[in-house]
Amino acid sequence: WLRDKQKLLQIKENKVNYYVNKDQCRCQIFPNGTLQIKQVMKEDSGKYTVFVYQQDGKLKAEEHTMFIVQEVFKRRNHLRYACSFTTFSEPVPQPILSAECMNKTVSLKCEVKQ
């Protein structure tokens, strides 16, 4: 996963490699490739890119999405963020990106179906 062309992290052979400070990133990756950002902030906005590789190391797919944290609002003494998520994909067998933003945590998920 990259944000604005900066490597964040990767998972390879079930091992996670962080390219940024883990605490500053507030992100983690799950075995299925889902990227999760905790305590979402406006600074988390940007262009996110995911690369999917085959086992032989060849690039299988690449997908880009813009993630925009629009504003902060209060609800019952909790800060919450409104998140906008847009994908730029074509109707071909590509990764499917989805996002869920809830309670200051966002999960970006990349699925490859075959």
Secondary structure, DSSP 8 states (H G I E B T S, - for coil): -EETTEE-EEEETTEEEESS-HHHHTEEE-TT--EEEES--GGG-EEEEEEEE-TTS-EEEEEEEEEEEEEEEEETTEEEEEEEEEE---SSS--EEEEEEETTEEEEEEE---
